[in-house]
């Protein structure tokens, strides 16, 4: 089965209070989730949002599902694509551990305007 996951973070200040928004699309249904993340800079919050997203994805996906992972964070998308994150190695290792649960995960960077749903959820959790 094809499952889509969109993740985004919102940060008030840099660093500052942060939150995550996630949309999981499975079998034509959209699951919307949001959570506070605590204090973080914008890049760390994006990694935390992706990690939390994949933790939540485990409730809806199986190892043999194909996962389409969408993020508007270039640093997260590039790290997953290159299998390396210089300044966020701990977060990257945790994200990789979660991604590796699935046989196929395709990561795609998308512009902010295509990730409004996850972004709005992150903003709601932040305020």
N, CA, C and O atoms as a printed pandas DataFrame, in Angstrom:
     atom_number atom_name residue_name chain_id  residue_number  x_coord  y_coord  z_coord
0              1         N          UNK        A               1    0.846   -1.171    0.000
1              2        CA          UNK        A               1    0.000    0.000    0.000
2              3         C          UNK        A               1    0.897    1.241    0.000
3              4         O          UNK        A               1    1.964    1.244    0.614
4              5         N          UNK        A               2    0.460    2.278   -0.685
5              6        CA          UNK        A               2    1.162    3.555   -0.705
6              7         C          UNK        A               2    0.624    4.443    0.412
7              8         O          UNK        A               2   -0.581    4.677    0.507
8              9         N          UNK        A               3    1.517    4.927    1.243
9             10        CA          UNK        A               3    1.151    5.823    2.339
10            11         C          UNK        A               3    1.990    7.079    2.210
11            12         O          UNK        A               3    3.199    7.010    1.990
12            13         N          UNK        A               4    1.341    8.232    2.350
13            14        CA          UNK        A               4    2.038    9.513    2.276
14            15         C          UNK        A               4    2.115   10.122    3.668
15            16         O          UNK        A               4    1.172   10.043    4.455
16            17         N          UNK        A               5    3.261   10.732    3.952
17            18        CA          UNK        A               5    3.419   11.456    5.206
18            19         C          UNK        A               5    4.033   12.818    4.908
19            20         O          UNK        A               5    5.054   12.925    4.229
20            21         N          UNK        A               6    3.389   13.848    5.431
21            22        CA          UNK        A               6    3.858   15.227    5.311
22            23         C          UNK        A               6    4.216   15.691    6.716
23            24         O          UNK        A               6    3.405   15.564    7.634
24            25         N          UNK        A               7    5.422   16.229    6.897
25            26        CA          UNK        A               7    5.808   16.740    8.211
26            27         C          UNK        A               7    6.270   18.184    8.086
27            28         O          UNK        A               7    6.810   18.593    7.059
28            29         N          UNK        A               8    6.048   18.943    9.144
29            30        CA          UNK        A               8    6.542   20.316    9.193
30            31         C          UNK        A               8    6.673   20.733   10.649
31            32         O          UNK        A               8    6.032   20.177   11.540
32            33         N          UNK        A               9    7.519   21.723   10.860
33            34        CA          UNK        A               9    7.708   22.293   12.192
34            35         C          UNK        A               9    7.473   23.787   12.126
35            36         O          UNK        A               9    7.651   24.414   11.082
36            37         N          UNK        A              10    7.074   24.344   13.246
37            38        CA          UNK        A              10    6.956   25.795   13.400
38            39         C          UNK        A              10    7.733   26.161   14.657
39            40         O          UNK        A              10    7.655   25.474   15.676
40            41         N          UNK        A              11    8.477   27.246   14.567
41            42        CA          UNK        A              11    9.292   27.701   15.688
42            43         C          UNK        A              11    9.035   29.178   15.920
43            44         O          UNK        A              11    9.039   29.974   14.981
44            45         N          UNK        A              12    8.815   29.533   17.162
45            46        CA          UNK        A              12    8.607   30.938   17.523
46            47         C          UNK        A              12    9.924   31.451   18.092
47            48         O          UNK        A              12   10.258   31.189   19.247
48            49         N          UNK        A              13   10.667   32.185   17.267
49            50        CA          UNK        A              13   12.025   32.563   17.628
50            51         C          UNK        A              13   12.965   31.495   17.106
51            52         O          UNK        A              13   12.516   30.436   16.668
52            53         N          UNK        A              14   14.254   31.756   17.146
53            54        CA          UNK        A              14   15.197   30.778   16.613
54            55         C          UNK        A              14   16.488   30.830   17.420
55            56         O          UNK        A              14   17.390   31.590   17.069
56            57         N          UNK        A              15   16.604   30.040   18.496
57            58        CA          UNK        A              15   15.667   29.000   18.925
58            59         C          UNK        A              15   14.491   29.570   19.707
59            60         O          UNK        A              15   14.476   30.735   20.103
60            61         N          UNK        A              16   13.516   28.710   19.912
61            62        CA          UNK        A              16   12.341   29.087   20.666
62            63         C          UNK        A              16   11.383   27.924   20.770
63            64         O          UNK        A              16   11.705   26.812   20.350
64            65         N          UNK        A              17   10.197   28.169   21.329
65            66        CA          UNK        A              17    9.189   27.112   21.404
66            67         C          UNK        A              17    8.884   26.587   20.003
67            68         O          UNK        A              17    8.774   27.358   19.050
68            69         N          UNK        A              18    8.750   25.269   19.892
69            70        CA          UNK        A              18    8.540   24.644   18.589
70            71         C          UNK        A              18    7.407   23.633   18.659
71            72         O          UNK        A              18    7.049   23.141   19.729
72            73         N          UNK        A              19    6.854   23.337   17.490
73            74        CA          UNK        A              19    5.766   22.367   17.398
74            75         C          UNK        A              19    5.829   21.669   16.047
75            76         O          UNK        A              19    6.462   22.152   15.108
76            77         N          UNK        A              20    5.162   20.528   15.969
77            78        CA          UNK        A              20    5.137   19.726   14.744
78            79         C          UNK        A              20    3.717   19.556   14.255
79            80         O          UNK        A              20    2.770   19.500   15.039
80            81         N          UNK        A              21    3.587   19.475   12.940
81            82        CA          UNK        A              21    2.334   19.123   12.295
82            83         C          UNK        A              21    2.599   17.992   11.323
83            84         O          UNK        A              21    3.599   17.997   10.606
84            85         N          UNK        A              22    1.703   17.029   11.306
85            86        CA          UNK        A              22    1.880   15.845   10.466
86            87         C          UNK        A              22    0.560   15.511    9.796
87            88         O          UNK        A              22   -0.504   15.571   10.413
88            89         N          UNK        A              23    0.649   15.162    8.538
89            90        CA          UNK        A              23   -0.498   14.605    7.832
90            91         C          UNK        A              23   -0.068   13.254    7.281
91            92         O          UNK        A              23    0.948   13.147    6.594
92            93         N          UNK        A              24   -0.841   12.235    7.585
93            94        CA          UNK        A              24   -0.617   10.892    7.056
94            95         C          UNK        A              24   -1.822   10.563    6.190
95            96         O          UNK        A              24   -2.963   10.668    6.638
96            97         N          UNK        A              25   -1.568   10.167    4.955
97            98        CA          UNK        A              25   -2.644    9.803    4.035
98            99         C          UNK        A              25   -2.535    8.304    3.773
99           100         O          UNK        A              25   -1.559    7.828    3.192
100          101         N          UNK        A              26   -3.554    7.573    4.214
101          102        CA          UNK        A              26   -3.566    6.123    4.071
102          103         C          UNK        A              26   -4.961    5.687    3.639
103          104         O          UNK        A              26   -5.958    6.076    4.247
104          105         N          UNK        A              27   -5.024    4.885    2.596
105          106        CA          UNK        A              27   -6.294    4.360    2.074
106          107         C          UNK        A              27   -7.316    5.470    1.852
107          108         O          UNK        A              27   -8.495    5.307    2.163
108          109         N          UNK        A              28   -6.860    6.593    1.314
109          110        CA          UNK        A              28   -7.751    7.702    0.999
110          111         C          UNK        A              28   -8.184    8.531    2.188
111          112         O          UNK        A              28   -8.927    9.499    2.024
112          113         N          UNK        A              29   -7.741    8.180    3.374
113          114        CA          UNK        A              29   -8.097    8.946    4.562
114          115         C          UNK        A              29   -6.902    9.757    5.036
115          116         O          UNK        A              29   -5.753    9.328    4.933
116          117         N          UNK        A              30   -7.205   10.945    5.560
117          118        CA          UNK        A              30   -6.169   11.858    6.031
118          119         C          UNK        A              30   -6.192   11.908    7.555
119          120         O          UNK        A              30   -7.211   12.226    8.167
120          121         N          UNK        A              31   -5.048   11.587    8.152
121          122        CA          UNK        A              31   -4.902   11.673    9.599
122          123         C          UNK        A              31   -4.079   12.919    9.892
123          124         O          UNK        A              31   -2.974   13.074    9.372
124          125         N          UNK        A              32   -4.613   13.804   10.721
125          126        CA          UNK        A              32   -3.933   15.055   11.050
126          127         C          UNK        A              32   -3.513   15.020   12.512
127          128         O          UNK        A              32   -4.327   14.774   13.401
128          129         N          UNK        A              33   -2.224   15.270   12.746
129          130        CA          UNK        A              33   -1.670   15.222   14.096
130          131         C          UNK        A              33   -0.825   16.460   14.353
131          132         O          UNK        A              33   -0.215   17.010   13.436
132          133         N          UNK        A              34   -0.795   16.888   15.597
133          134        CA          UNK        A              34    0.030   18.041   15.969
134          135         C          UNK        A              34    0.524   17.848   17.388
135          136         O          UNK        A              34   -0.121   17.188   18.202
136          137         N          UNK        A              35    1.701   18.445   17.681
137          138        CA          UNK        A              35    2.287   18.288   19.009
138          139         C          UNK        A              35    3.305   19.391   19.268
139          140         O          UNK        A              35    3.982   19.855   18.351
140          141         N          UNK        A              36    3.402   19.799   20.512
141          142        CA          UNK        A              36    4.482   20.699   20.919
142          143         C          UNK        A              36    5.779   19.896   20.964
143          144         O          UNK        A              36    5.774   18.708   21.286
144          145         N          UNK        A              37    6.892   20.557   20.637
145          146        CA          UNK        A              37    8.192   19.888   20.628
146          147         C          UNK        A              37    9.143   20.403   21.697
147          148         O          UNK        A              37   10.146   19.752   21.986
148          149         N          UNK        A              38    8.857   21.544   22.286
149          150        CA          UNK        A              38    9.781   22.142   23.242
150          151         C          UNK        A              38   10.669   23.166   22.552
151          152         O          UNK        A              38   10.358   23.618   21.450
152          153         N          UNK        A              39   11.763   23.529   23.191
153          154        CA          UNK        A              39   12.683   24.539   22.661
154          155         C          UNK        A              39   13.587   23.926   21.593
155          156         O          UNK        A              39   14.160   22.854   21.790
156          157         N          UNK        A              40   13.705   24.618   20.461
157          158        CA          UNK        A              40   14.581   24.135   19.387
158          159         C          UNK        A              40   14.818   25.250   18.389
159          160         O          UNK        A              40   14.050   26.210   18.323
160          161         N          UNK        A              41   15.890   25.122   17.607
161          162        CA          UNK        A              41   16.028   26.024   16.469
162          163         C          UNK        A              41   15.231   25.429   15.310
163          164         O          UNK        A              41   14.749   24.300   15.404
164          165         N          UNK        A              42   15.093   26.173   14.231
165          166        CA          UNK        A              42   14.197   25.724   13.165
166          167         C          UNK        A              42   14.649   24.409   12.532
167          168         O          UNK        A              42   13.806   23.571   12.214
168          169         N          UNK        A              43   15.944   24.204   12.341
169          170        CA          UNK        A              43   16.403   22.960   11.713
170          171         C          UNK        A              43   16.210   21.759   12.642
171          172         O          UNK        A              43   15.756   20.701   12.207
172          173         N          UNK        A              44   16.552   21.926   13.910
173          174        CA          UNK        A              44   16.358   20.838   14.873
174          175         C          UNK        A              44   14.879   20.481   14.982
175          176         O          UNK        A              44   14.528   19.306   15.087
176          177         N          UNK        A              45   14.011   21.493   14.957
177          178        CA          UNK        A              45   12.568   21.245   15.030
178          179         C          UNK        A              45   12.082   20.459   13.821
179          180         O          UNK        A              45   11.211   19.600   13.956
180          181         N          UNK        A              46   12.629   20.737   12.648
181          182        CA          UNK        A              46   12.237   19.983   11.446
182          183         C          UNK        A              46   12.618   18.511   11.588
183          184         O          UNK        A              46   11.837   17.630   11.227
184          185         N          UNK        A              47   13.813   18.240   12.112
185          186        CA          UNK        A              47   14.203   16.844   12.349
186          187         C          UNK        A              47   13.282   16.208   13.386
187          188         O          UNK        A              47   12.852   15.067   13.212
188          189         N          UNK        A              48   12.974   16.939   14.470
189          190        CA          UNK        A              48   12.091   16.399   15.505
190          191         C          UNK        A              48   10.702   16.113   14.946
191          192         O          UNK        A              48   10.083   15.109   15.299
192          193         N          UNK        A              49   10.213   16.990   14.076
193          194        CA          UNK        A              49    8.900   16.776   13.460
194          195         C          UNK        A              49    8.911   15.514   12.603
195          196         O          UNK        A              49    7.964   14.728   12.640
196          197         N          UNK        A              50    9.973   15.319   11.836
197          198        CA          UNK        A              50   10.078   14.121   10.997
198          199         C          UNK        A              50   10.158   12.862   11.857
199          200         O          UNK        A              50    9.518   11.856   11.555
200          201         N          UNK        A              51   10.941   12.923   12.922
201          202        CA          UNK        A              51   11.050   11.776   13.831
202          203         C          UNK        A              51    9.695   11.453   14.441
203          204         O          UNK        A              51    9.275   10.296   14.446
204          205         N          UNK        A              52    9.014   12.463   14.953
205          206        CA          UNK        A              52    7.700   12.237   15.553
206          207         C          UNK        A              52    6.722   11.709   14.501
207          208         O          UNK        A              52    5.894   10.846   14.793
208          209         N          UNK        A              53    6.822   12.227   13.295
209          210        CA          UNK        A              53    5.958   11.755   12.216
210          211         C          UNK        A              53    6.145   10.276   11.939
211          212         O          UNK        A              53    5.169    9.541   11.794
212          213         N          UNK        A              54    7.389    9.836   11.866
213          214        CA          UNK        A              54    7.637    8.415   11.613
214          215         C          UNK        A              54    7.278    7.558   12.821
215          216         O          UNK        A              54    6.904    6.397   12.658
216          217         N          UNK        A              55    7.384    8.099   14.019
217          218        CA          UNK        A              55    6.902    7.368   15.195
218          219         C          UNK        A              55    5.394    7.157   15.101
219          220         O          UNK        A              55    4.901    6.072   15.410
220          221         N          UNK        A              56    4.663    8.178   14.680
221          222        CA          UNK        A              56    3.209    8.072   14.534
222          223         C          UNK        A              56    2.834    7.178   13.357
223          224         O          UNK        A              56    1.841    6.452   13.410
224          225         N          UNK        A              57    3.630    7.236   12.301
225          226        CA          UNK        A              57    3.368    6.423   11.113
226          227         C          UNK        A              57    3.315    4.938   11.448
227          228         O          UNK        A              57    2.593    4.180   10.801
228          229         N          UNK        A              58    4.066    4.525   12.444
229          230        CA          UNK        A              58    4.097    3.113   12.838
230          231         C          UNK        A              58    2.713    2.591   13.221
231          232         O          UNK        A              58    2.479    1.383   13.171
232          233         N          UNK        A              59    1.793    3.480   13.603
233          234        CA          UNK        A              59    0.433    3.062   13.956
234          235         C          UNK        A              59   -0.419    2.769   12.721
235          236         O          UNK        A              59   -1.478    2.152   12.833
236          237         N          UNK        A              60    0.032    3.204   11.554
237          238        CA          UNK        A              60   -0.784    3.115   10.341
238          239         C          UNK        A              60   -0.130    2.334    9.211
239          240         O          UNK        A              60   -0.812    1.955    8.258
240          241         N          UNK        A              61    1.156    2.086    9.288
241          242        CA          UNK        A              61    1.884    1.489    8.170
242          243         C          UNK        A              61    2.545    0.178    8.579
243          244         O          UNK        A              61    2.784   -0.080    9.758
244          245         N          UNK        A              62    2.832   -0.636    7.576
245          246        CA          UNK        A              62    3.537   -1.902    7.761
246          247         C          UNK        A              62    4.865   -1.841    7.018
247          248         O          UNK        A              62    5.048   -1.005    6.133
248          249         N          UNK        A              63    5.773   -2.708    7.369
249          250        CA          UNK        A              63    7.119   -2.700    6.789
250          251         C          UNK        A              63    7.107   -2.797    5.269
251          252         O          UNK        A              63    7.979   -2.235    4.607
252          253         N          UNK        A              64    6.128   -3.504    4.708
253          254        CA          UNK        A              64    6.103   -3.683    3.254
254          255         C          UNK        A              64    5.335   -2.589    2.519
255          256         O          UNK        A              64    5.210   -2.654    1.296
256          257         N          UNK        A              65    4.820   -1.591    3.224
257          258        CA          UNK        A              65    4.164   -0.453    2.573
258          259         C          UNK        A              65    5.216    0.447    1.929
259          260         O          UNK        A              65    6.355    0.519    2.389
260          261         N          UNK        A              66    4.817    1.125    0.866
261          262        CA          UNK        A              66    5.667    2.140    0.247
262          263         C          UNK        A              66    5.320    3.477    0.878
263          264         O          UNK        A              66    4.157    3.882    0.889
264          265         N          UNK        A              67    6.319    4.153    1.397
265          266        CA          UNK        A              67    6.111    5.415    2.102
266          267         C          UNK        A              67    6.649    6.562    1.255
267          268         O          UNK        A              67    7.808    6.551    0.840
268          269         N          UNK        A              68    5.800    7.545    1.006
269          270        CA          UNK        A              68    6.214    8.800    0.369
270          271         C          UNK        A              68    6.325    9.828    1.482
271          272         O          UNK        A              68    5.325   10.189    2.102
272          273         N          UNK        A              69    7.532   10.295    1.735
273          274        CA          UNK        A              69    7.814   11.239    2.814
274          275         C          UNK        A              69    8.049   12.613    2.208
275          276         O          UNK        A              69    8.991   12.815    1.441
276          277         N          UNK        A              70    7.178   13.561    2.564
277          278        CA          UNK        A              70    7.262   14.924    2.045
278          279         C          UNK        A              70    7.652   15.879    3.169
279          280         O          UNK        A              70    7.073   15.850    4.255
280          281         N          UNK        A              71    8.637   16.722    2.892
281          282        CA          UNK        A              71    9.074   17.735    3.844
282          283         C          UNK        A              71    9.441   19.002    3.089
283          284         O          UNK        A              71    9.928   18.943    1.960
284          285         N          UNK        A              72    9.205   20.147    3.716
285          286        CA          UNK        A              72    9.640   21.410    3.107
286          287         C          UNK        A              72   10.983   21.852    3.683
287          288         O          UNK        A              72   11.430   22.973    3.437
288          289         N          UNK        A              73   11.615   20.985    4.439
289          290        CA          UNK        A              73   12.937   21.261    5.003
290          291         C          UNK        A              73   14.006   20.675    4.084
291          292         O          UNK        A              73   14.139   19.457    3.962
292          293         N          UNK        A              74   14.754   21.549    3.450
293          294        CA          UNK        A              74   15.836   21.068    2.574
294          295         C          UNK        A              74   16.878   20.284    3.366
295          296         O          UNK        A              74   17.417   19.293    2.875
296          297         N          UNK        A              75   17.160   20.725    4.587
297          298        CA          UNK        A              75   18.196   20.041    5.366
298          299         C          UNK        A              75   17.775   18.613    5.712
299          300         O          UNK        A              75   18.608   17.707    5.696
300          301         N          UNK        A              76   16.498   18.400    6.024
301          302        CA          UNK        A              76   16.008   17.046    6.310
302          303         C          UNK        A              76   16.000   16.213    5.034
303          304         O          UNK        A              76   16.496   15.087    5.029
304          305         N          UNK        A              77   15.446   16.750    3.957
305          306        CA          UNK        A              77   15.390   16.012    2.691
306          307         C          UNK        A              77   16.794   15.667    2.198
307          308         O          UNK        A              77   17.042   14.541    1.767
308          309         N          UNK        A              78   17.708   16.628    2.258
309          310        CA          UNK        A              78   19.082   16.380    1.811
310          311         C          UNK        A              78   19.775   15.349    2.691
311          312         O          UNK        A              78   20.495   14.488    2.187
312          313         N          UNK        A              79   19.565   15.429    3.998
313          314        CA          UNK        A              79   20.192   14.477    4.917
314          315         C          UNK        A              79   19.727   13.055    4.624
315          316         O          UNK        A              79   20.538   12.129    4.599
316          317         N          UNK        A              80   18.430   12.879    4.404
317          318        CA          UNK        A              80   17.907   11.545    4.108
318          319         C          UNK        A              80   18.458   11.064    2.770
319          320         O          UNK        A              80   18.849    9.904    2.636
320          321         N          UNK        A              81   18.488   11.950    1.785
321          322        CA          UNK        A              81   18.990   11.569    0.465
322          323         C          UNK        A              81   20.470   11.229    0.458
323          324         O          UNK        A              81   20.892   10.293   -0.222
324          325         N          UNK        A              82   21.256   11.979    1.207
325          326        CA          UNK        A              82   22.714   11.772    1.245
326          327         C          UNK        A              82   23.147   10.815    2.351
327          328         O          UNK        A              82   24.308   10.411    2.417
328          329         N          UNK        A              83   22.203   10.458    3.219
329          330        CA          UNK        A              83   22.496    9.604    4.374
330          331         C          UNK        A              83   23.549   10.227    5.286
331          332         O          UNK        A              83   24.427    9.541    5.810
332          333         N          UNK        A              84   23.437   11.560    5.466
333          334        CA          UNK        A              84   24.423   12.271    6.281
334          335         C          UNK        A              84   23.865   13.618    6.711
335          336         O          UNK        A              84   23.266   14.335    5.909
336          337         N          UNK        A              85   24.065   13.959    7.987
337          338        CA          UNK        A              85   23.686   15.277    8.498
338          339         C          UNK        A              85   24.767   15.726    9.469
339          340         O          UNK        A              85   24.808   15.264   10.609
340          341         N          UNK        A              86   25.623   16.604    9.035
341          342        CA          UNK        A              86   26.797   17.017    9.805
342          343         C          UNK        A              86   26.449   17.538   11.196
343          344         O          UNK        A              86   27.026   17.086   12.185
344          345         N          UNK        A              87   25.526   18.472   11.284
345          346        CA          UNK        A              87   25.241   19.132   12.558
346          347         C          UNK        A              87   24.079   18.528   13.337
347          348         O          UNK        A              87   23.768   18.984   14.437
348          349         N          UNK        A              88   23.444   17.521   12.784
349          350        CA          UNK        A              88   22.273   16.925   13.442
350          351         C          UNK        A              88   22.391   15.404   13.443
351          352         O          UNK        A              88   21.414   14.701   13.185
352          353         N          UNK        A              89   23.583   14.899   13.733
353          354        CA          UNK        A              89   23.824   13.466   13.579
354          355         C          UNK        A              89   22.947   12.611   14.494
355          356         O          UNK        A              89   22.468   11.560   14.066
356          357         N          UNK        A              90   22.723   13.031   15.738
357          358        CA          UNK        A              90   21.874   12.235   16.633
358          359         C          UNK        A              90   20.445   12.163   16.117
359          360         O          UNK        A              90   19.849   11.088   16.068
360          361         N          UNK        A              91   19.900   13.310   15.732
361          362        CA          UNK        A              91   18.535   13.339   15.193
362          363         C          UNK        A              91   18.459   12.565   13.889
363          364         O          UNK        A              91   17.495   11.839   13.649
364          365         N          UNK        A              92   19.466   12.718   13.052
365          366        CA          UNK        A              92   19.477   12.004   11.778
366          367         C          UNK        A              92   19.524   10.494   12.003
367          368         O          UNK        A              92   18.817    9.746   11.327
368          369         N          UNK        A              93   20.345   10.043   12.942
369          370        CA          UNK        A              93   20.420    8.608   13.225
370          371         C          UNK        A              93   19.083    8.069   13.718
371          372         O          UNK        A              93   18.676    6.972   13.333
372          373         N          UNK        A              94   18.401    8.829   14.564
373          374        CA          UNK        A              94   17.080    8.409   15.046
374          375         C          UNK        A              94   16.083    8.354   13.899
375          376         O          UNK        A              94   15.317    7.396   13.789
376          377         N          UNK        A              95   16.086    9.371   13.044
377          378        CA          UNK        A              95   15.186    9.379   11.891
378          379         C          UNK        A              95   15.485    8.203   10.968
379          380         O          UNK        A              95   14.563    7.539   10.494
380          381         N          UNK        A              96   16.744    7.946   10.713
381          382        CA          UNK        A              96   17.133    6.828    9.845
382          383         C          UNK        A              96   16.674    5.499   10.427
383          384         O          UNK        A              96   16.200    4.630    9.696
384          385         N          UNK        A              97   16.812    5.340   11.727
385          386        CA          UNK        A              97   16.357    4.102   12.380
386          387         C          UNK        A              97   14.867    3.881   12.148
387          388         O          UNK        A              97   14.429    2.755   11.910
388          389         N          UNK        A              98   14.090    4.960   12.218
389          390        CA          UNK        A              98   12.645    4.856   12.006
390          391         C          UNK        A              98   12.313    4.616   10.536
391          392         O          UNK        A              98   11.435    3.814   10.221
392          393         N          UNK        A              99   13.004    5.301    9.645
393          394        CA          UNK        A              99   12.776    5.120    8.207
394          395         C          UNK        A              99   13.113    3.690    7.790
395          396         O          UNK        A              99   12.427    3.107    6.950
396          397         N          UNK        A             100   14.159    3.135    8.371
397          398        CA          UNK        A             100   14.613    1.796    7.992
398          399         C          UNK        A             100   13.632    0.688    8.359
399          400         O          UNK        A             100   13.844   -0.465    7.984
400          401         N          UNK        A             101   12.579    1.007    9.074
401          402        CA          UNK        A             101   11.533    0.015    9.365
402          403         C          UNK        A             101   10.776   -0.388    8.099
403          404         O          UNK        A             101   10.133   -1.436    8.054
404          405         N          UNK        A             102   10.863    0.453    7.081
405          406        CA          UNK        A             102   10.079    0.253    5.861
406          407         C          UNK        A             102   10.993   -0.118    4.703
407          408         O          UNK        A             102   12.114    0.378    4.600
408          409         N          UNK        A             103   10.503   -0.995    3.834
409          410        CA          UNK        A             103   11.301   -1.465    2.699
410          411         C          UNK        A             103   11.559   -0.349    1.703
411          412         O          UNK        A             103   12.659   -0.237    1.163
412          413         N          UNK        A             104   10.546    0.479    1.454
413          414        CA          UNK        A             104   10.687    1.563    0.479
414          415         C          UNK        A             104   10.182    2.862    1.095
415          416         O          UNK        A             104    9.014    2.973    1.467
416          417         N          UNK        A             105   11.074    3.839    1.197
417          418        CA          UNK        A             105   10.712    5.194    1.616
418          419         C          UNK        A             105   11.309    6.145    0.592
419          420         O          UNK        A             105   12.526    6.204    0.417
420          421         N          UNK        A             106   10.449    6.883   -0.074
421          422        CA          UNK        A             106   10.872    7.876   -1.054
422          423         C          UNK        A             106   10.688    9.246   -0.427
423          424         O          UNK        A             106    9.580    9.611   -0.034
424          425         N          UNK        A             107   11.760    9.996   -0.335
425          426        CA          UNK        A             107   11.736   11.314    0.297
426          427         C          UNK        A             107   11.724   12.382   -0.774
427          428         O          UNK        A             107   12.499   12.332   -1.729
428          429         N          UNK        A             108   10.835   13.354   -0.605
429          430        CA          UNK        A             108   10.745   14.440   -1.579
430          431         C          UNK        A             108   10.637   15.777   -0.859
431          432         O          UNK        A             108    9.784   15.969    0.008
432          433         N          UNK        A             109   11.522   16.701   -1.239
433          434        CA          UNK        A             109   11.400   18.068   -0.763
434          435         C          UNK        A             109   10.262   18.725   -1.537
435          436         O          UNK        A             109   10.162   18.573   -2.754
436          437         N          UNK        A             110    9.407   19.454   -0.825
437          438        CA          UNK        A             110    8.331   20.203   -1.470
438          439         C          UNK        A             110    8.383   21.643   -0.974
439          440         O          UNK        A             110    8.827   21.899    0.145
440          441         N          UNK        A             111    7.930   22.589   -1.805
441          442        CA          UNK        A             111    7.910   23.982   -1.349
442          443         C          UNK        A             111    6.878   24.178   -0.236
443          444         O          UNK        A             111    5.933   23.402   -0.097
444          445         N          UNK        A             112    7.085   25.231    0.546
445          446        CA          UNK        A             112    6.185   25.537    1.668
446          447         C          UNK        A             112    4.718   25.508    1.261
447          448         O          UNK        A             112    3.879   24.975    1.986
448          449         N          UNK        A             113    4.409   26.080    0.104
449          450        CA          UNK        A             113    3.007   26.196   -0.313
450          451         C          UNK        A             113    2.352   24.832   -0.537
451          452         O          UNK        A             113    1.126   24.727   -0.502
452          453         N          UNK        A             114    3.146   23.794   -0.766
453          454        CA          UNK        A             114    2.585   22.454   -0.935
454          455         C          UNK        A             114    2.518   21.690    0.385
455          456         O          UNK        A             114    2.078   20.541    0.423
456          457         N          UNK        A             115    2.954   22.330    1.458
457          458        CA          UNK        A             115    2.957   21.680    2.765
458          459         C          UNK        A             115    2.146   22.479    3.782
459          460         O          UNK        A             115    2.397   22.404    4.984
460          461         N          UNK        A             116    1.184   23.235    3.295
461          462        CA          UNK        A             116    0.403   24.118    4.174
462          463         C          UNK        A             116   -0.373   23.365    5.242
463          464         O          UNK        A             116   -0.502   23.842    6.369
464          465         N          UNK        A             117   -0.887   22.199    4.897
465          466        CA          UNK        A             117   -1.666   21.438    5.874
466          467         C          UNK        A             117   -0.851   21.099    7.107
467          468         O          UNK        A             117   -1.285   21.358    8.229
468          469         N          UNK        A             118    0.328   20.519    6.910
469          470        CA          UNK        A             118    1.193   20.173    8.039
470          471         C          UNK        A             118    1.669   21.436    8.753
471          472         O          UNK        A             118    1.769   21.460    9.980
472          473         N          UNK        A             119    1.958   22.474    7.989
473          474        CA          UNK        A             119    2.421   23.730    8.585
474          475         C          UNK        A             119    1.342   24.343    9.479
475          476         O          UNK        A             119    1.631   24.791   10.589
476          477         N          UNK        A             120    0.106   24.359    8.995
477          478        CA          UNK        A             120   -0.984   24.923    9.796
478          479         C          UNK        A             120   -1.203   24.133   11.083
479          480         O          UNK        A             120   -1.506   24.716   12.124
480          481         N          UNK        A             121   -1.052   22.823   11.020
481          482        CA          UNK        A             121   -1.172   22.009   12.233
482          483         C          UNK        A             121   -0.061   22.354   13.225
483          484         O          UNK        A             121   -0.306   22.445   14.427
484          485         N          UNK        A             122    1.157   22.546   12.721
485          486        CA          UNK        A             122    2.271   22.927   13.599
486          487         C          UNK        A             122    2.004   24.280   14.248
487          488         O          UNK        A             122    2.271   24.466   15.435
488          489         N          UNK        A             123    1.478   25.225   13.471
489          490        CA          UNK        A             123    1.150   26.543   14.027
490          491         C          UNK        A             123    0.073   26.437   15.100
491          492         O          UNK        A             123    0.149   27.114   16.125
492          493         N          UNK        A             124   -0.932   25.588   14.871
493          494        CA          UNK        A             124   -1.993   25.397   15.869
494          495         C          UNK        A             124   -1.411   24.854   17.172
495          496         O          UNK        A             124   -1.795   25.294   18.255
496          497         N          UNK        A             125   -0.496   23.908   17.071
497          498        CA          UNK        A             125    0.108   23.321   18.272
498          499         C          UNK        A             125    0.999   24.326   18.993
499          500         O          UNK        A             125    1.144   24.276   20.214
500          501         N          UNK        A             126    1.594   25.236   18.230
501          502        CA          UNK        A             126    2.502   26.223   18.806
502          503         C          UNK        A             126    1.755   27.257   19.633
503          504         O          UNK        A             126    2.281   27.762   20.625
504          505         N          UNK        A             127    0.523   27.573   19.228
505          506        CA          UNK        A             127   -0.232   28.650   19.894
506          507         C          UNK        A             127   -1.325   28.121   20.794
507          508         O          UNK        A             127   -2.042   28.902   21.419
